[in-house]
Amino acid sequence: MIGTYGAAVAVCVAALALGQAAVTLCGVRGWSWLSPAVGLAVLGAICWGTVRLPGEGVVSAVVVLVLVVAAVILLWGRLEGGLEALRDGWPVALAALVAASLPFAVEGHFGILGTSFNPDMSQHLLAADRLAAGQGSELLHQGYPLGPHAVVVALNKGLGIGLVHGFSGLTVAVAVLAPLTALAAFRELPWVARSACALVVGLAYLVASYFAQGAFKETIEVLFVLAFALSLRESTRGWAALPLRFVPAALLAVGAVYVYSFPGLLWLLGTVVVWALVEAVVGWVRDRDGVRSVAAKLAKPIGSAVLVLVVLVAPEIGRMIDFHKFETFDPNGPGLGNLFGQISPFEALGIWPSGDFRLAPGDGAVPAAGYYLGAPGVPWPTTSRSKPPITPRPRISTLTSGGSRI
């Protein structure tokens, strides 16, 4: 327990400090709730860039410590709104930490979640162990993104907690950082409503389900996509006058590469396309003549961000090329990983009324709304020719139930 929480606190502190320092260097004067995600992206890049140096991960831990101290010194006396952010953020962080602790409480111990459903952690632990020892592994040679593994190695060497608690601590930290990042979307709301909305967004059902089965790459990528969208929104609002306003988004893209390789960039690219279309339509409606001038003014800030992205991911390009040959992307191979087939897009609407999300629900399954409301069942009209379907006993949608179902 101490190891897991210690690792989670270390990741959160490092992410908050590094992220806010990066945002401040881009010209932002006040506190930004995008800092947690930006900092986690920077942390992953730093650890991956240093973990293979001599010392079996000790260099990574030392470099992170030095940079965090430097970030605190940079922000000391310069940061505006820090106390207000602390006041608004600690209840959300505490609530998220309690929610993230529920699966461990149900299991009765801290460690790896979802071992009976998702056996991938064995490979991740082996890759992290080989990475710390400076040895090769199958995932390393295949170009598999190992940014999170490098963070865990640094945690292990810095805190002496072991790789298992390092992974669980990183996973818990992401569950805390996601609602904190979501606060950026609701800053106009009253405190209670803002906190509640941030928790709902940061710990949405699908995210909680991935968390409960011990997945960490997916939850990190979701955090980056959320922060990326919010950073694009901020670039046309509070950061509109900053020449480097798109650099935080570029740093998030760097983090996505080291966590999810090139598929991580595809999610961000889709976000950019949607954002650009919406901005173009809105600008055209408001001021048709000014659309071209606005686009011209964006060229230099966007160019700066692209340059940052290219420079920081250049060392990974070769591994990204290798990763496209990974067995999961082979149409003649496994292709779908742990899935039996394509899953239904309706799962995005809420709880999937099936014991296994990879399978279609049977006849008479209660719709997702019934699970959310805890209803005893869904009324079914009966006639002389029809009979009501058998409805399973519903369960309340919580992080715990998500874990038990996945």
SEFI-478041 format. One record per atom (N, C-alpha, C): z, y, x. Coordinates in pm, whole numbers, plus 32768, in hexadecimal, padded with zeros to 4 digits. Example, Ala and Ser with C-alpha at 12.3 -4.5 7.8 and 13.67 -1.06 7.14 Angstrom:
830C7DC78527/830C7E3E84CE/830C7EB68528/82C47F1F8505/82CA7F968557/83138003850A/
This chain:
80007F878052/800080008000/8000807E8056/8058808180BA/806180F68110/7FDE810A815C/7FA2809B818B/7F2480A681D2/7EB480DE817C/7EAB80AE8100/7E4280DD80A5/7E5381708084/7ECC8196805E/7EE48223803D/7ED9827D80B8/7F05824B812A/7EF7829A81A4/7E6582B581C5/7E12824E81B8/7D83825F81D1/7D4482BE816C/7D6C82B280EC/7D3683098084/7D5A839B809F/7DD683B480C4/7E01843D80E1/7DB68473815B/7DA7842181C2/7D61844D823A/7CD08474821B/7C8C842281CB/7C01843F81A7/7BF984C08154/7C5484CE80F5/7C53854680A0/7C6C85C580F2/7CCE85C1814B/7CED8636819D/7C77865981F7/7C3E85F58238/7BCC860D8290/7B5586438242/7B3A860A81CE/7AC88637817E/7ADB86C6814E/7B5286E6811E/7B6C876E80ED/7B5F87D4815E/7B9887B681D2/7B9488138242/7B0688248279/7AC487B48296/7A3D87BB82CD/79DA87F8826B/79E787D281EC/798B88078187/799A889C8172/7A1588CC8167/7A28895B8154/79FD89AA81CF/7A1489738245/79E789B682BF/794F89C082C2/790B8955829B/787889578299/784589BD8234/788189BF81BD/78588A1F8157/78738AAE8185/78E48AC381C8/79068B4881FA/78A18B768264/78788B1C82BC/78148B3E8321/778D8B5F82E2/77788B328269/76FC8B558221/77058BDD81DC/777A8C1D81E5/77898CA381B0/77E08CAF8135/78178C408104/786B8C43808C/78F68C7280B4/79298CD88070/79AB8D128094/7A208CCA8052/7A128CA47FD7/7A808C687F8D/7A7B8BD17F8C/7AE38B977F50/7AEA8B067F45/7A7C8AD17EEB/7A418A627F10/79DA8A217EC0/7A0189907EA6/79F889677E28/7A1788DC7E07/79A6887D7E2D/793D88B17E6A/78D8885A7EA3/790188297F2E/796A88657F64/799888407FEA/79BE87AE7FF8/7A01876E7F97/7A2586E17FA8/79AD86877FC4/794286987F78/78CC86447F8B/78828667800B/787386E98027/7831871380A3/787E86DE811B/790386E88115/795486B88183/794A86228199/794385D6812C/79348545813A/78AE85238179/7846856E8155/77C285598191/77C685768227/780685E5824C/7812860982DA/786785A18324/78D2857282E5/7929850F8322/78DD848E8341/788D846082E3/784083E682F8/77DC83F5836B/779B84698372/773A848083DD/777E84858465/77F184C7846A/783B84D184EA/786884488519/78A283FA84C0/78D4837684E6/7863831B8512/77F4831D84C9/778582C784EF/774A82F28576/774C83748592/771583A38610/776D83868688/77EC83678671/7849835286E1/788582C686E8/787482768680/78BA81F5867A/7886819386E2/780B81A2870D/77D28144876E/77EA816E87FE/783181DB8811/785782038898/78C681A988CC/78DC81A4894F/7948814E8985/79CF81728948/7A22810E8934/7AA7812588FD/7AC180DD887B/7A5C80958846/7A6C804687CC/7A9C80998756/7A6981128749/7A8A816786D8/7AF381D086F5/7B3481C98768/7B9A822C8789/7B5B82B78797/7AE482BC87D1/7A9F833D87E1/7A85837D8759/7A5E832C86F8/7A4583618671/7AC383A08637/7B3183598643/7BAF838B860D/7BD8840D8650/7BC8841586D4/7BED848D871E/7B92850186FA/7B1184E886F3/7AB1855286D1/7ACD85898646/7AE7853285E6/7B05855F855E/7B8485B4855D/7BEA858785A3/7C6885D385A9/7C52865D85E5/7C0786648651/7BED86E58691/7B9F87418634/7B3A870C85F1/7AE9875F8598/7B38878C851E/7B90873784EB/7BE387608479/7C4187D184A3/7C7D87C68517/7CD488318549/7C8388B1855C/7C0C88A58594/7BB6891A85A7/7B9189598521/7B79890584BC/7B5889378437/7BCC898583FA/7C458950840C/7CBB899583D7/7CCD8A1C841D/7CB88A1F849F/7CC38A9D84E9/7C5B8B0184B8/7BE28AD184A1/7B778B28846F/7B9A8B6483E8/7BD48B128392/7BEF8B3F8309/7C708B9082FE/7CC88B81835E/7D4A8BC38357/7D3A8C5B8354/7D698C9982EA/7D618D2982DC/7CDC8D5C82A7/7C778D04829E/7BF48D2E826E/7BD68CFC81E1/7C118C8D81BF/7BF18C4F8140/7C2D8C9E80CC/7BDB8CBB806A/7C078D017FF1/7C158C9E7F7F/7C808CAA7F35/7C938C557EC0/7CCC8BCD7EDF/7D048BBA7F56/7D3A8B387F7A/7DB18B0F7F26/7E0D8B6C7F0D/7E838B4C7EBD/7E5F8B2D7E2D/7E008B777DF5/7DD38B5C7D6D/7D928AD27D64/7D458AAF7DCB/7D058A2B7DCC/7D6D89BD7DD4/7DD589D27E25/7E40896F7E2E/7E87895E7DA9/7E9E89CC7D64/7EE189C77CE2/7E8C897D7C7B/7E0A89947C7E/7DB289547C1C/7D9188C37C41/7D9088A57CC2/7D5E88247CED/7DC487B57CF4/7E4387D67D12/7EA187687D28/7EBB87137CAB/7EC1874E7C31/7ED486F57BBD/7E5E86967BA9/7DE486C77BC2/7D6D86727BB4/7D6F86047C1D/7D9286297C98/7D9785C67D03/7E00855C7CE7/7E7385867CB6/7EDF85277C98/7EB784CA7C27/7E7D85007BBD/7E5284AD7B4D/7DE784497B79/7D8984767BCB/7D21841C7BFD/7D5C83AF7C55/7DBF83D27CA5/7E00836F7CFC/7E4883067CA9/7E8C83307C3F/7ED082D27BE7/7E6A82747BA5/7DFC82AD7B74/7D95825B7B34/7D5981F87B97/7D4182267C12/7D0781CD7C77/7D6881617CA3/7DE781747C89/7E4C81117CB0/7E5C80A27C48/7E2980B87BD0/7E3C80567B65/7E047FCB7B85/7D8A7FC07BBA/7D5A7F397BDA/7DB27EEF7C3E/7DE97F397C9F/7E427EF97D00/7EC47ECD7CBD/7EF27F1F7C5D/7F6C7EFA7C14/7F557E7B7BC2/7EDF7E717B86/7EBE7DF97B38/7EB57D7F7B92/7E797D917C09/7E6D7D227C67/7EF47CFB7CA3/7F517D5C7CA9/7FD47D407CE2/7FDC7D537D78/7F717D847DB5/7F737D9E7E46/7F007DFC7E68/7F057E377EDE/7E9B7E8E7F0E/7E417E3E7F6B/7DC27E5A7F63/7D627E127FB6/7CD87E1E7F7B/7C8B7DB47F82/7C017DB47F55/7BFC7D957EC0/7BB67DE77E75/7BA67DD27DE5/7B267D847DCA/7B247D3F7D58/7AAB7CFE7D29/7A7B7C8A7D7C/7AD37C457DC3/7AA67BDA7E1D/7A687B657DD2/7A8E7B4F7D55/7A557ADF7D0A/79CE7B007CCE/79AA7B807CD4/792C7BAA7C98/78C87BD87D01/78F87C227D64/78A07C5C7DC9/78D07C317E53/788B7BD27E93/78B77B9F7F16/78827BF17F8B/78457C647F71/78057CB07FDB/78667CE58044/78E57CF7801E/79447D32807C/79547CDE80FA/793E7C5D80F1/79487C09816A/78E47C3781D3/786B7C5981A7/78057C8A8203/78287D158238/78617D6881E2/78867DEE820D/78F77DEA8275/79587D92825F/79C67D8582BF/79937D518345/79387CF18341/78FE7CBC83BC/78B07D288406/78607D7683BB/78107DE083FA/786A7E4A8438/78D77E6F83F4/79337ED28429/79797E9D84A6/79A07E1F84A5/79E37DE48519/79857DDF8591/79087DB7857A/78A57DB285E5/78857E3F8616/78827E9E85BB/78647F2885DF/78D17F5F863B/794D7F42861A/79BC7F73866D/79BA7F3386F7/798E7EB886FF/798C7E71877F/790E7E8C87CF/78B57EDE8798/78397EFB87DE/77D67E8987DC/77E67E2C8780/778D7DB98776/772B7DCB8703/76C07D818707/765D7D88869E/76837D338627/76417D4C85B7/76567CFD853E/75D27CFC84F1/75CB7CA18492/75507C968444/75327D1883FA/759A7D5483BE/75847DD28376/75597E4183D4/75927E45844B/756D7EAD84AB/74DC7E9F84D5/74B17E2784F1/74287E10851F/73C27E2784AF/73EC7E188433/73907E2A83C2/73877EBC8396/73CC7F1583D9/73C67FA283B5/741F7FC78341/747A7F6D831D/74D37F8882AC/752A800282CB/75388060826C/758980D98285/761C80B88296/765680E28304/76E080BD8326/773A81378339/771881A582F9/776E821B8302/77FB820282CF/780D81C98258/789581AD8228/78E0814D8282/789B80ED82BB/78DA808D8315/791080D58391/78C4813783C2/78F081848435/796F81D48414/7975820A839A/79ED8251836F/7A6681F3836E/7A51817A833C/7ABE81188336/7AEC80F183C3/7A8E80E3841F/7AB380C384A9/7B08813484E3/7AE281B284CA/7B31822484FB/7BBC822484BB/7BC48204843B/7C4681FC83F9/7C9E81918437/7C6281208453/7CAD80B2848D/7CE580D78517/7C9181148569/7CBD813885EF/7D1E81AE85ED/7D0B820A858F/7D62827F8589/7DE98263854A/7DED820B84E6/7E6981F1849D/7EA0816584B4/7E4E810B84EB/7E7B80838504/7E9880358484/7E448046841F/7E5F800B839C/7E107F8C8380/7DAC7F6F83D2/7D577EFC83B9/7CDD7F218367/7C767ED18371/7BF87EEF832E/7C037EE08296/7C4F7E7F8267/7C5B7E6981D6/7C967EE48192/7D057F1681C7/7D427F8D818C/7CED800981A6/7C9E80068211/7C438075822A/7BDA808181BE/7B9E80108197/7B3A8011812C/7B79803680A6/7BEC7FFC8086/7C2B801C8006/7C5780AE8003/7C8780E38074/7CAD81708079/7C3781CC8068/7BC781AB80A7/7B4E81FB8096/7B2181FB8005/7B2681877FC5/7AFD817C7F3A/7B5781CF7EDF/7BDA81CB7EF6/7C37821C7EA8/7C1E82B17EC0/7C0382D67F3C/7BE983637F5C/7B6F83977F11/7B0783477F06/7A8F83717EBD/7AB083867E29/7B06832F7DF2/7B2E833E7D66/7B7E83BE7D50/7BC083F07DB7/7C0A846E7DAD/7BAD84E57DC4/7B5384DA7E24/7AFB85497E47/7A9485667DD9/7A6C85007D8E/7A0785147D27/7A3785727CB8/7AAD855E7C7C/7ADC85BD7C17/7AF486497C51/7B2186507CCE/7B3386D47D0B/7AAD871D7D17/7A4686D47D3D/79C087107D46/798F873C7CBD/79AD86ED7C57/7981870E7BCF/79C0878E7B9B/7A2F87B97BD6/7A6C88387BAC/7A0C88AD7BBC/79AD88A17C18/794C890D7C2D/78F689267BB2/78E988C17B5D/789388D07AE6/78DD890F7A71/796289177A78/79AF89427A03/7A0F89B57A24/79EC8A077A84/7A4A8A6F7AAE/7A5F8ADA7A44/7A058AE779E1/7A178B4B7978/7A758B1C790A/7A948A9B7907/7AE88A65789C/7B7C8A7D78B8/7BCF8A7A7851/7C608A807866/7C8F8A0A78BC/7D058A1778F6/7D3389B7795A/7D3989297922/7D70891678AD/7D7F888F7876/7CF78851785B/7C9F889C781A/7C1A886877FC/7BCA884F787B/7BD888A678DE/7B928895795C/7BBF881679A3/7C3F87FE79A5/7C74878679E7/7C47870779A0/7C4E8709791B/7C26869478CE/7B92867478E2/7B3E86DA78DC/7AAE86C578EE/7A8E8692797A/7AD386C779DF/7ABB869B7A68/7ADE86087A79/7B4B85DC7A3C/7B7285507A45/7B1084F579FD/7ADE8521798A/7A7E84D0793F/79FC84C1798E/79CE852E79CB/795385287A19/796684D97A99/79D284F27ADE/79E884AF7B5E/7A07841C7B53/7A4283F37AE2/7A6783667ACE/7A22832F7A52/79A2834C7A46/7954831679D6/7956827E79D9/793382417969/794281B0795A/78F8816379C7/787A818779E0/782C813C7A42/7867814A7ACD/789681C37AEF/78D781D87B70/795681857B7B/79A681877B10/7A2281387B0F/7A0480A47B1B/799780777AE0/79727FEA7AE6/794F7FC17B75/790080167BB8/78DF7FFA7C44/795E7FF87C99/79B780577C7E/7A35805E7CC8/7A857FDD7CB7/7A8E7FAE7C3B/7AE17F3A7C1D/7AAB7EB97C59/7A2B7EB67C7C/79F57E3D7CBC/79EF7E4D7D53/7A2C7EB67D88/7A357EC77E18/79BC7F057E59/795F7F3B7E0A/78EA7F7D7E43/791080097E73/78D880327EE2/78F780B77F18/787A810A7F32/780B80CC7F5A/779181187F75/775F815D7EF6/776581157E87/7732814D7E09/778581C47DDC/780881BB7DE7/785D822A7DBC/784C82A37E17/7836828C7E98/781D82FC7EF3/7798833E7ED2/773382EE7EB9/76B083277E97/76B683777E16/770083467DB3/771283917D36/775384177D51/77B884177DA8/77FA84957DCC/779884F67E0C/774284C47E64/76E0851C7EA5/767A85527E42/764D84FE7DE6/75EC852D7D82/762A85987D29/76A585847CFF/76EC85E77CAE/76F8866B7CF9/772986657D74/773A86DF7DC3/76B587217DE3/764E86D17DF9/75C987067E17/759587597DA2/75A387237D2A/7577876D7CB3/75C587EF7CA2/764787E87CB8/769A885F7CAA/767B88C57D17/765A88977D8F/763788F57DFA/75B3893B7DDD/755488F57D9F/74D789377D78/74F289A17D0E/754989817CB0/756D89E47C4A/75B08A5D7C8A/76078A437CEA/76508AB07D2C/75F18B097D7D/75838ACF7DAD/75268B1C7E00/74E28B8C7DB2/74E18B827D2F/74A78BEC7CDC/75128C407C99/75918C287CBB/76008C727C7F/76528CB77CEC/76C58C807D0A/771D8CC27D69/76E78CC97DF7/768E8C6C7E1B/76578C6B7EA4/75CB8CA67EAB/759D8CE67E44/75118D117E3E/74EA8D707EAF/75488DBC7EE4/75298E1E7F4D/75388DE67FDA/755F8D697FE8/75798D2F806C/74FA8CF280A7/74D78D168122/74608CDB8161/746B8C438174/74E78C118183/74FC8B82819B/75318B3B811F/750D8B6B80AB/75488B368030/751E8AA68012/74B28A77804B/748689EE8033/74B7898C809E/74F989BE8105/752789668171/759289048140/75F3892C80EA/764F88C680B6/760888528071/759D886F8028/755088037FE9/750F87AB8053/74E287E980C0/74A6879B812D/750E8740816E/75898770817E/75F3871D81B7/761386A7815C/760F86BD80DA/7624864F807B/75B485E88088/753A8617809F/74CB85BB80B3/74DC856B8133/751185AB819B/752F85638217/759484F581FD/75FD851681B3/766084B18191/7624843F8142/75C9845E80E5/758983F58096/7538839680ED/74F983CA8156/74AB837681B0/7505831281F8/757983418228/75D182E98275/7623828C821C/762082A3819A/76658249813C/760381EC80F6/758D821F80D2/753081D5807C/74A381CE80B3/74908200812D/740D8203816D/73A7824E8115/73288229811D/72C2827580D5/72CF826E803D/730382008000/731582047F6F/737382747F43/73D482997F98/742D83077F76/73E383897F69/737B839E7FBA/732C84187FB2/72D7841B7F32/72B183A67F01/725F83A37E87/72AB83DB7E10/732D83BD7E07/737E83F57D9B/7384848D7DA6/739484BF7E1E/739C854F7E32/731585927E19/72AB854E7E3F/722685847E26/720C85927D91/7233852E7D44/722685387CB3/727585AC7C7A/72ED85C37CB2/733F86347C86/72FB86B87CA5/72BD86C27D1B/7276873D7D40/720287587CE1/71B886F07CBE/714587027C64/717287367BDD/71DB86F97BA5/720D87277B23/723F87B77B2C/728B87D67B95/72BF885E7BA7/724E88C37BB5/71E888A47C05/717A89007C1C/712C891A7B9A/711688B07B4B/70CE88C27ACD/711D891A7A6C/719E89017A62/71F189517A07/71F489E27A34/720789FA7AB5/720B8A827AE8/71848AC97AD3/71178A817AE6/70928ABD7AD5/707A8AE47A43/70A18A8B79E8/708C8AA87959/70E38B1E792E/71618B1C7955/71BC8B897930/718B8C0D796C/71628C0B79EA/71308C847A29/70B18CB779E9/705A8C5C79C0/6FDD8C83797E/6FF98CC578F8/70598C9178AF/707B8CCB782D/70BA8D55783D/710F8D6478A0/71558DE378B3/70FC8E4E78F1/70B18E287958/70608E8979A0/6FEA8E4379E0/6F7B8E44799E/6F068DFC79D1/6ED48E377A54/6ED98EB97A5F/6EA58EFA7AD7/6F008EE37B50/6F7F8EC87B37/6FDC8EBB7BA6/6FEB8E2E7BDC/6FA88DCD7B9C/6FB78D427BC7/6F818D2E7C53/6F0D8D657C6E/6ED08D527CF2/6F228D957D60/6F568E0B7D44/6FA78E507DA9/70288E047DC6/70638DC97D5F/70DC8D797D73/70BD8CFE7DC7/704D8CBC7DAA/70258C467DF7/700E8C6A7E89/6FD48CDE7EA2/6FBC8D097F2C/703F8D227F76/70A28D597F2E/71248D747F6D/71708CF47F8D/71518C887F46/71968C097F5D/715E8BBC7FD3/70EA8BE18003/70A78B94806C/70FC8B8C80EB/71318BFB8119/717E8BFB8195/72038BB08187/72538BC8811E/72CF8B7A810F/72B58AE58104/724D8ABF80BA/722E8A3080AD/71FF89F88132/71B08A45817B/71838A1981FF/71F68A01825F/725B8A57825A/72D08A4582B0/731A89C5828D/732789AA820D/736D893181E1/731F88B4820A/729C88B781FB/724A88438222/7254882B82B7/725888978306/726588888397/72E9884583BB/7356886F837A/73D888318392/73D4879C836F/7396877C82FE/738D86F182D3/733F869D8339/72CC86CF8363/7277868283BF/72BD866C8445/72FD86D4847A/734186C884FB/73B2866284F4/74018665848A/7477860F8482/7457857E845D/73E68566841C/73C384DB83FA/735C84A1845A/732B84F084B8/72C684BF8516/72F38440855F/73728438858C/739A83BC85D1/739883408578/7393835384F6/739A82E28498/731182BA8463/72A983038487/722582E8844E/71F6825B8470/7209823284EB/71E081AA8511/7227813F84C2/72A8815284A9/72F480F1845C/72CA80F583C9/72A4816A8397/72748173830E/71F2812582FC/719D812B8362/712080DE835D/713E8048835D/71A0802183AE/71C77F9383AF/72037F698329/724C7FC382EB/72937F9F8270/72337F8681FC/71BD7FC08200/71607FAA8190/712F7F19818C/714A7ECF81FA/71287E4181FD/719E7DEB81D0/720B7E2A81A9/72837DE08180/72617D86810A/72A17D108104/727E7CAA80A1/72877CDB8011/72E07D3B7FF8/72EE7D6D7F6E/726F7DB07F3D/72207DE97F99/71A67E307F73/712C7DD57F74/71427D557F90/70D37CF77F95/70B47CC47F08/70407CE67ECF/70217CB97E47/70157C227E3C/6FFC7BDE7EAD/6FEF7B4D7EAB/70727B097ED3/70D97B5A7EEF/715A7B247F18/71C27B397EAC/72427B4A7ED5/72AE7B5D7E73/72967BD67E1C/726D7C447E5B/72427CBA7E10/72AF7D027DC4/72F77CBC7D6F/73587CFC7D17/73E87CE77D47/73F97CB47DBF/74807CA57DF5/74D47C467DA2/75457C787D6E/75A07C257D1E/75787C1E7C8C/750D7C627C65/74E47C647BD9/74907BE97BB9/74997BBE7B3B/74467B4F7B0C/73BC7B807AE0/73B47BFC7ABC/73387C387A8C/734F7CCC7A74/72EB7D0E7A3D/72F87D9C7A1F/73667DB079B6/73BE7E1279CF/74277E2E796E/73F77E96790A/74347E977896/740A7EF0782B/74317F807849/73D77FE07833/73FA806E7847/7463809E77E4/747980537777/74DF807B7716/756D80737750/757D803077C1/7601802977FF/763380B27828/75D6810E783F/75FD81967868/764481E077F7/763B81AD777C/767781F2770A/770B81D476F9/773E81747741/77CD81567731/77EC80C77757/785C80987729/78898011774B/78277FA97715/780A7F487768/77AC7EDE7743/77FB7E6C7705/77E67E4E7686/78377DE87641/78127D5A7668/78247D3D76E8/78087CB7771A/78687C9B778C/788B7C1E779E/78E77BFB7809/78AE7C157892/782A7C1E789F/77E87C37791E/77797C9C7903/777D7D0E7949/771C7D77792C/768E7D4C794F/767F7CE1799B/75FA7CB179BE/75B97C63794D/76077C4378E5/75D57BF37876/75CF7C4677F7/75717C2677A0/75677C6A7720/75D97C3E76C5/760E7C987673/767A7C727618/76487C1475AC/76A27BC37579/767C7B667510/767B7BA77487/76587B5C7420/76557B907398/76E17BB9736D/76E77C297328/77667C5772F3/77BB7CA37355/77847CC773C9/77D27D13742B/77F07D9E73F5/78697DCD740E/78927E5273DF/784D7EBC7433/78117F2273F6/77D37F8D7443/78397FD2749D/7805801B7500/785C805B7563/78C280B87522/789980FE74B8/78F4815C7478/797281167445/7962809A7417/79D5804F73E8/7A3980347456/7A07801F74CE/7A608007753F/7AA980887565/7A6080F77565/7A9E81767589/7B0C819B7526/7AF2818274A6/7B5181AB743E/7BBC81427425/7BA980CB745C/7C0A80617446/7C07802E73B8/7B9480377378/7B89800E72ED/7B957F7772E1/7BCE7F457273/7BDD7EB47262/7B5A7E6D724D/7AF17EB4722E/7A707E767216/7A147ED971D3/79997EB771C6/79387F0F7187/79157ED670FD/79227F287094/79027EF6700E/78737EC27008/785F7E556FC1/77DB7E196FB6/77C07DFE6F22/77557E386EED/77397E256E5F/771A7D926E41/77577D5F6DD9/77427CD36DB7/76FF7CC86D2F/76AD7C656D25/766C7C446CA5/76777BAE6C93/763F7B806C29/76437AF16C0F/75EE7AA56C74/75947AED6CB9/753B7AAA6D17/75627AC56DA9/75C67B176DBD/75EB7B386E47/76807B266E5B/76A37B096ED5/772E7AFA6EFA/774E7B586F6C/77C97B8A6F6E/77EC7BE46FDD/77ED7B9A7061/77BD7BDB70C9/77BD7B99714C/784A7B917182/785D7B3471DA/78DE7B27721C/78EC7B967282/79577BE27279/796C7C5172D7/79E07C327332/79CA7C4273B2/7A387C26740F/7AA27C917406/7B187C707434/7B857CD17433/7B677D3E7499/7B647DBB746E/7B3F7E2674CA/7BAD7E45752B/7B867E877597/7BE77EB175FB/7BD37F457616/7C3E7F887635/7C3680157652/7BED802B76D5/7B9A809476DD/7B4E80B17756/7BA580F977BA/7BD780B07819/7C2580EB7885/7BF480B17907/7C2680E87973/7C0080B479F5/7C2A80237A03/7C9C800179C7/7CCC7F7879D2/7C737F187987/7C4E7F3C790B/7BF97EE278BE/7B707ED678FE/7B417F44793C/7AC27F3D7981/7AC97ED879F2/7B3C7ED67A38/7B4A7E767AA5/7B4F7DE87A73/7B957DD17A02/7BA27D4979D0/7B1F7D13799C/7AC67D6B7973/7A487D3F793A/79DE7D2E79A3/79F57D697A1A/79917D607A83/79C57D137AFB/
